[in-house]
Amino acid sequence: MSSCSHEHHNALHGVHDHHNVETRLAEAESLCVTKGARLTPLRKEVLGLILNATGPMGAYDLLAKIKSDSDRPAAPPTVYRTLDFLLEKGLIHRLTSINAYIPCCHPREGHQAAFLICTNCKNVTEASAQGLLTQLDALSASDQFTAHHSIIEISGICQQCRNK
């Protein structure tokens, strides 16, 4: 699938199932422009690495890949600032339970997702969590709490690993 207007918005799908990385990078660039930001060469490179990965990537995996792919060294703070930018613009997600990054499948939608993470093969599946987040918002409101961000991660064993 080449664009972010996928038909499977509410269906379970692997976060690395989308193939046309060049199209997704072009969409990211135009999304940044509409938000008054710039997708610098390093930001584009890091996003490209995350989009091309077969699974979640940690910051140090990205750092090692950048160093091996180019002659210019990228310092850890630079990579973390780049990741923060991509997170803030909604282009990637951070999975806190495994401290790794994955591409956002619907960056234009401002959607909230739930992630099913296989502890065996590290495969990540994404599903819309809108109904669940509505319940969580109601829970927050009942205590006069204003939630800024929530991410739902469920770890377990995927069907492929279970069937092995």
TINUKOL-721270 format. One line per field, with one value per atom (N, C-alpha, C): residue number from 0; y, z, x. Coordinates in steps of 0.001 Angstrom, whole numbers, plus 500000, padded with zeros to 6 digits. Each point is the difference from the previous one (the first is absolute). Layout:
// TINUKOL-721270
n NUM|... .
y Y|... .
z Z|... .
x X|... .
// end
This chain:
// TINUKOL-721270
n 0|0|0|1|1|1|2|2|2|3|3|3|4|4|4|5|5|5|6|6|6|7|7|7|8|8|8|9|9|9|10|10|10|11|11|11|12|12|12|13|13|13|14|14|14|15|15|15|16|16|16|17|17|17|18|18|18|19|19|19|20|20|20|21|21|21|22|22|22|23|23|23|24|24|24|25|25|25|26|26|26|27|27|27|28|28|28|29|29|29|30|30|30|31|31|31|32|32|32|33|33|33|34|34|34|35|35|35|36|36|36|37|37|37|38|38|38|39|39|39|40|40|40|41|41|41|42|42|42|43|43|43|44|44|44|45|45|45|46|46|46|47|47|47|48|48|48|49|49|49|50|50|50|51|51|51|52|52|52|53|53|53|54|54|54|55|55|55|56|56|56|57|57|57|58|58|58|59|59|59|60|60|60|61|61|61|62|62|62|63|63|63|64|64|64|65|65|65|66|66|66|67|67|67|68|68|68|69|69|69|70|70|70|71|71|71|72|72|72|73|73|73|74|74|74|75|75|75|76|76|76|77|77|77|78|78|78|79|79|79|80|80|80|81|81|81|82|82|82|83|83|83|84|84|84|85|85|85|86|86|86|87|87|87|88|88|88|89|89|89|90|90|90|91|91|91|92|92|92|93|93|93|94|94|94|95|95|95|96|96|96|97|97|97|98|98|98|99|99|99|100|100|100|101|101|101|102|102|102|103|103|103|104|104|104|105|105|105|106|106|106|107|107|107|108|108|108|109|109|109|110|110|110|111|111|111|112|112|112|113|113|113|114|114|114|115|115|115|116|116|116|117|117|117|118|118|118|119|119|119|120|120|120|121|121|121|122|122|122|123|123|123|124|124|124|125|125|125|126|126|126|127|127|127|128|128|128|129|129|129|130|130|130|131|131|131|132|132|132|133|133|133|134|134|134|135|135|135|136|136|136|137|137|137|138|138|138|139|139|139|140|140|140|141|141|141|142|142|142|143|143|143|144|144|144|145|145|145|146|146|146|147|147|147|148|148|148|149|149|149|150|150|150|151|151|151|152|152|152|153|153|153|154|154|154|155|155|155|156|156|156|157|157|157|158|158|158|159|159|159|160|160|160|161|161|161|162|162|162|163|163|163 .
y 498823|501177|501237|500963|501106|501249|500203|501247|499729|501062|499864|500036|499976|499966|498558|499120|498575|499674|498970|499540|499273|499515|499176|500804|501260|500872|499350|499311|499395|498533|499438|498585|499822|498816|499656|499916|500563|499871|500178|499352|500134|501393|500592|501370|500090|498881|500006|499358|499932|499380|500936|501280|500978|500134|499981|499831|501240|500901|501074|501087|499799|500902|501388|500080|501307|500835|499359|500711|500471|499143|500362|501123|500013|501096|501312|499930|501199|500531|499084|500403|500651|499447|500560|501416|500193|501329|501002|499621|500940|500231|498985|500157|501005|499896|500942|501418|500149|501325|500620|499214|500535|500371|499385|500314|501042|500566|501034|499469|498746|499392|499504|499547|499537|498592|499134|498649|500064|500283|500143|498668|500008|498728|498934|500390|499018|499484|500885|499583|499030|500323|499140|498644|500033|498758|499104|500594|499217|499441|500824|499521|498877|500158|498968|498686|500077|498786|499301|500787|499423|499397|500691|499480|498723|499931|498839|498817|500230|498930|498891|498816|498879|499879|500792|499971|501293|500115|501207|500250|501268|500357|500860|499656|500803|501158|500999|501181|499618|499068|499630|499145|499259|499289|501030|501056|501060|500699|500285|500668|499166|498699|499102|499949|499975|499936|501288|501134|501291|500066|499555|500030|499087|498833|499059|500420|500774|500422|501298|500733|501289|500291|501007|500371|501015|500658|500984|499318|500185|499378|500748|499282|500613|499699|501027|499824|499562|499230|499565|501136|501176|501068|500451|500008|500398|499008|498719|498966|500088|500214|500127|501227|501129|501195|499713|499255|499629|499118|499022|499120|500800|500949|500848|500793|500519|500746|499088|498810|499064|499560|499833|499663|501153|501212|501185|500233|499696|500190|498809|498977|498861|499052|500031|499139|498630|499907|498729|499852|498788|499717|499459|500267|499395|498941|498792|498917|499981|500478|500152|498660|498979|498713|499347|500296|499429|501101|501246|501149|500021|499976|499965|500825|500271|500869|499252|500350|499405|501113|499760|501043|500132|501206|500208|499724|499169|499613|501066|500876|501006|501371|500557|501259|501159|500000|501121|499886|498833|499767|500417|500191|500334|498922|498759|498890|499544|499283|499363|498503|499354|498582|499161|498719|499010|499093|499585|499174|498652|498947|498643|499627|499745|499766|498567|499235|498617|500012|499400|499971|499010|499142|499011|500542|500391|500450|501518|500744|501467|500609|499195|500527|500892|501115|500934|500120|499862|500172|501217|500805|501223|499886|500534|500061|501325|500495|501222|499735|500963|499844|501077|500529|501139|499732|498860|499680|499890|499348|499821|501344|500857|501302|500905|499820|500750|499624|498707|499543|500548|500009|500523|501499|500739|501428|500230|499163|500117|499715|499024|499664|501179|500597|501174|501143|500272|501114|499816|498754|499747|500424|500123|500439|501392|500743|501348|499990|498908|499831|500250|500781|500265|499177|499015|499148|500696|500007|500605|498956|498820|498972|498633|499049|498622|499072|498948|499002|498643|499147|498704|498927|499280|498931|498712|498975|498699|498999|499396|499034|498587|499121|498612|499228|498945|499158|500063|500300|500105|498602|499993|498739|499174|500662|499267|499297|500693|499383|498897|500214|499007|498717|500142|498835|499265|500518|499332|498735 .
z 500000|500000|500000|499213|499825|500790|500307|500684|501402|500713|501379|500125|498879|500087|499790|500853|499878|500349|499335|500276|501339|500500|501204|501271|500014|501144|501334|500046|501257|500130|498961|500041|500582|500525|500451|498787|500099|498912|500534|499339|500387|499664|500875|499772|498902|499617|498925|498726|499858|498823|498797|500189|498927|499274|498661|499285|499374|499448|499214|500886|500381|500924|499392|498718|499353|500066|499758|500076|501425|500968|501393|500448|499487|500318|499382|498779|499336|500777|500478|500807|501301|500599|501245|499762|498862|499670|499851|499272|499814|501304|500846|501309|500846|499965|500744|499483|498683|499402|500476|500014|500441|501484|500767|501430|500250|498911|500141|500483|499711|500430|498769|500232|498900|500272|499004|500105|499480|500913|499633|499474|499364|499510|501098|501207|501080|500442|500127|500378|498965|498732|498913|500031|500281|500064|501136|501180|501156|499731|499460|499675|498962|499005|498978|500597|500949|500666|500767|500692|500766|499048|498885|499020|499327|499752|499318|500913|501305|500950|499949|500364|500035|501363|500960|501339|500722|501271|500767|500070|499983|500069|501228|500725|501134|499520|500848|499639|499655|500750|499723|498745|499655|498708|498874|500146|498997|499891|501155|500035|499282|500273|499362|498493|499580|498575|499295|500636|499412|499840|501031|499942|498910|499828|498995|498579|499873|498676|499511|500890|499567|500678|499473|500575|501124|500065|501069|501253|501125|501227|500534|500515|500635|501494|500803|501448|500565|501099|500610|500265|500541|500226|498716|498894|498709|499562|500170|499619|500896|501301|500903|499665|499649|499589|498729|499094|498748|500292|500874|500383|500677|500865|500662|498974|498982|498934|499278|499610|499264|500853|501311|500921|500090|500180|500144|498764|498825|498754|499688|500851|499812|498894|499645|498916|500490|501285|500594|501367|500537|501362|500780|501303|500878|500839|499944|500830|501270|501090|501228|500604|499852|500627|499434|498725|499403|499571|500364|499707|498535|499113|498567|499250|498740|499164|498790|499620|498836|499190|498710|499213|500381|499856|500178|498659|499997|498753|499476|500878|499597|500543|499590|500621|499836|498968|499795|500882|500496|500656|501463|500628|501420|500824|499545|500663|501230|500852|501145|499735|500269|499674|501221|499869|500977|499247|500665|499361|500690|499198|500493|499659|501022|499800|500370|499024|500283|500731|501169|500793|499419|499107|499403|498748|498995|498718|499868|500964|500014|498908|499359|499011|500714|499356|500587|499083|500574|499277|500604|499140|500443|499768|500926|499852|500551|499480|500535|501431|500871|501400|500397|499008|500261|501101|499944|501021|501383|500065|501270|500550|499127|500445|500458|499413|500460|501453|500300|501379|500933|499530|500822|500251|498978|500172|501064|499970|501004|501394|500095|501282|500492|499102|500358|500478|499246|500312|501361|500359|501278|501174|499784|501058|499691|499088|499620|499468|499370|499464|498501|499519|498564|499405|499198|499376|498757|499861|498830|498940|500459|499060|500650|499224|500503|498837|500304|499004|500635|499251|500539|499354|500830|499521|500709|499215|500550|499540|500934|499606|500178|499139|500024|498871|499556|498940|498787|498839|498786|499488|499083|499456|499327|499216|499316|500992|501083|500993|500779|500271|500738|499180|498661|499120|499665|500435|499667|500788 .
x 500844|499156|500887|499633|500918|499634|498762|499672|499496|499727|499548|498487|499299|498540|499541|500519|499729|498560|499496|498644|499915|501146|499973|500248|499594|500249|499622|498876|499575|500379|500602|500355|501393|500237|501348|500905|501186|500958|501412|500960|501398|500489|500783|500448|501052|500588|500991|499461|498659|499393|499906|500252|499842|501323|499951|501249|500611|499240|500586|500595|501265|500679|500170|500332|500185|498713|498862|498720|499757|500286|499770|500931|501240|500923|499517|499487|499458|498790|499143|498845|500451|501058|500535|500519|500686|500512|498863|498943|498890|499249|499908|499364|500788|501331|500843|499811|499951|499818|498683|498923|498705|500028|500911|500120|501094|500554|501023|501335|500289|501261|500765|501222|500831|500492|499892|500536|501439|500935|501413|500537|501176|500563|500139|500433|500137|498631|499026|498650|499436|500222|499527|500719|501301|500783|499511|499791|499537|498603|499105|498660|500087|500856|500183|500482|500924|500502|498878|499172|498881|498967|499731|499034|500508|501304|500577|500272|499967|500322|498948|500416|499056|499337|500449|499430|500344|499626|500301|501505|500405|501419|500273|501046|500434|500862|500181|500794|501433|500575|501386|500129|498944|499983|500033|499204|499961|501352|500589|501296|501060|500022|500969|499779|498752|499667|500405|499764|500380|501515|500733|501466|500538|499378|500494|499618|498926|499527|500640|500671|500543|501326|500690|501283|499844|498844|499810|499450|500676|499494|498781|499051|498826|500092|499991|500102|498656|500021|498732|499012|500432|499005|499307|500746|499426|498936|500286|499038|498764|500189|498851|499156|500643|499243|499203|500618|499326|498794|500163|498891|498887|500372|499001|499191|500694|499314|499007|500441|499136|498808|500219|498907|499006|500529|499156|499137|500534|499256|499087|500021|499110|500432|501284|500484|500456|500314|500420|499330|500071|499544|501189|500020|501007|499298|500535|499477|500848|499415|500783|500399|499165|500302|501254|500311|501212|500979|499700|500847|500442|499024|500296|498967|500302|499178|499470|498765|499357|499346|499755|499332|498528|499476|498563|499338|499000|499327|499047|499523|499007|500386|501146|500431|499032|499186|499071|498756|499723|498717|499952|501169|500005|499338|500098|499330|500769|499314|500631|499968|501099|500086|500351|499718|500451|500964|501059|501012|500104|499944|500183|501440|500821|501428|500335|500515|500385|501342|500032|501229|501013|499540|500882|500694|499225|500575|500073|499453|499977|499120|499159|499060|498988|499640|499042|498798|498818|498750|499300|499384|499339|498497|499241|498544|499517|498909|499414|499522|500241|499600|498997|499288|499126|498976|499329|498999|500618|501137|500702|500474|500502|500487|498854|498826|498833|499704|500100|499794|501083|501240|501095|499836|499514|499744|498923|498968|498932|500557|500879|500632|500834|500789|500817|499113|498933|499103|499327|499731|499331|500875|501300|500909|500561|499309|500448|501432|500386|501353|499978|500947|500074|501137|499657|501017|500540|501312|500635|500316|500342|500431|499814|499565|499961|500301|500711|500325|499713|499344|499612|500850|500736|500868|499603|499771|499632|501055|500702|501026|499475|500464|499570|500670|499365|500555|499073|500561|499194|499607|499072|499473|501089|500892|501060|500923|500384|500880|499292|498714|499222|499842|499907|499807|501275|501149|501272|500182 .
// end
